Amino acid sequence: MTQAVDLKVGFSCNDNCVHCVVADKKSEPDLTLQEIQDVVEGYIREYSEISVVLTGGEVTYRYDYVDILRFLKSLKGNGSVRTVELQTNGRMLSDERLLSETVGVVDHYLVALPSGVAEVHAAVTSRPGSFAETTRALELLATTVDLPAI
């Protein structure tokens, strides 16, 4: 049986949400790429096959996000990692280059959209323009990722 692993890679984020449950930890350092690799490999040694949920802070905001994905892709290739889920505010995925690195590695996306009204969304995230970035990412995902029929 595949073991689900919720991997909190750090607390850095490009939003400052009023409801953030980890706001008090934002000054703590993120896990390094090596620490992430060690944690994942430890779970694989223990369970043989895992599904990874990437969470943070904001995983896509990390400078080494693509390196994390490449590491997970290699493990998916050898069967150790079955699926990868990404919990994200989506803003960084509005960059088509970054999104293209993500597609093919990430199997499931959980994109936070606190409001369908731009001004409310910005008030929640404390970031003007965040609504446009998140909705652009959702549009790109909808046209890039093969979505299952409902």
C-alpha positions in Angstrom: 0.0 0.0 0.0 1.2 3.5 -0.8 2.0 5.7 2.2 0.8 9.4 1.9 3.5 11.9 3.0 2.6 15.5 3.8 5.9 17.2 3.1 6.1 20.8 4.5 9.2 22.1 2.8 9.3 25.4 4.7 7.3 28.5 5.6 8.4 31.2 3.1 5.6 32.6 1.0 4.8 35.3 -1.5 1.5 36.0 0.2 0.8 37.3 3.7 -2.7 35.9 4.2 -4.8 37.1 7.1 -5.8 33.6 8.0 -2.3 32.0 7.7 -1.8 29.2 10.2 2.0 29.2 9.9 2.5 33.0 10.1 4.4 32.7 13.3 6.9 30.4 11.6 7.8 32.5 8.6 11.1 33.4 10.1 12.1 29.8 10.4 14.5 28.5 7.6 13.0 26.4 4.9 14.3 22.8 4.5 17.3 22.6 2.2 17.0 20.5 -1.0 19.3 18.0 0.7 17.1 17.8 3.7 14.0 17.3 1.5 15.8 14.5 -0.3 16.8 12.9 2.9 13.3 13.0 4.3 11.7 11.6 1.1 14.3 8.9 0.8 13.8 8.0 4.5 10.1 7.5 3.9 10.8 5.4 0.8 13.1 3.2 2.8 10.4 2.8 5.4 7.4 2.3 3.1 8.9 1.4 -0.3 6.3 3.5 -2.2 4.9 6.9 -1.2 2.6 9.6 -2.5 3.9 13.1 -1.7 1.9 16.2 -0.9 4.1 19.3 -1.3 3.1 22.1 1.0 4.6 25.0 2.8 4.5 28.2 3.0 4.5 28.4 -0.8 6.5 25.6 -2.4 6.6 27.3 -5.9 8.1 30.4 -4.4 11.4 28.6 -3.5 14.4 29.3 -5.7 15.0 25.5 -5.8 11.4 24.5 -6.7 12.4 23.1 -10.1 15.2 21.0 -8.4 12.6 19.6 -6.0 10.4 18.6 -8.9 13.3 17.0 -10.8 14.2 15.0 -7.7 10.6 13.8 -7.4 10.3 13.1 -11.1 13.3 10.7 -10.9 11.6 8.9 -8.0 8.4 8.6 -9.9 10.4 7.2 -12.8 11.7 4.4 -10.6 8.3 3.7 -8.9 9.2 4.9 -5.4 6.9 8.0 -5.6 3.5 7.1 -7.0 1.9 10.6 -7.1 2.8 14.2 -6.3 0.2 16.7 -5.1 0.9 20.4 -4.9 -0.8 22.8 -2.4 -0.2 26.3 -3.8 -1.6 29.8 -4.0 -0.9 29.4 -7.7 0.7 32.8 -8.2 4.1 31.5 -9.4 2.4 29.1 -11.8 1.2 32.1 -13.8 4.8 31.9 -15.3 4.4 29.5 -18.2 8.0 28.4 -17.9 7.6 27.4 -14.3 4.3 25.8 -15.0 5.8 23.7 -17.8 8.4 22.4 -15.3 5.5 21.4 -13.0 3.2 19.6 -15.5 4.2 16.0 -15.9 5.5 15.8 -12.3 2.5 17.0 -10.3 -0.5 14.8 -10.5 -3.0 16.9 -8.4 -3.2 20.6 -7.8 -4.8 22.2 -4.8 -4.9 26.0 -5.6 -6.1 28.4 -3.0 -8.5 31.0 -4.3 -9.8 32.8 -1.2 -12.3 34.9 -3.2 -13.6 35.2 -6.7 -13.6 39.0 -6.2 -10.2 40.5 -7.0 -10.3 43.2 -4.2 -11.4 40.6 -1.6 -8.7 38.2 -2.7 -6.1 40.9 -2.5 -7.3 41.9 1.0 -7.1 38.3 2.2 -3.6 37.7 0.7 -2.4 41.2 1.5 -0.9 41.3 -2.0 -2.4 43.5 -4.7 -2.4 41.7 -8.0 -2.5 38.3 -6.5 -5.9 37.5 -7.9 -4.8 38.1 -11.4 -1.8 35.8 -11.0 -3.8 33.0 -9.3 -6.5 33.1 -11.9 -4.0 33.2 -14.7 -2.4 30.1 -13.3 -5.8 28.4 -13.1 -6.5 29.3 -16.8 -3.1 27.9 -17.8 -3.6 24.8 -15.8 -7.0 24.3 -17.3 -5.6 24.5 -20.9 -2.3 22.6 -20.2 -3.2 19.7 -17.9 -5.4 16.8 -19.1 -8.3 17.0 -16.7 -10.4 13.9 -16.1 -14.0 14.0 -17.2 -16.5 14.5 -14.4 
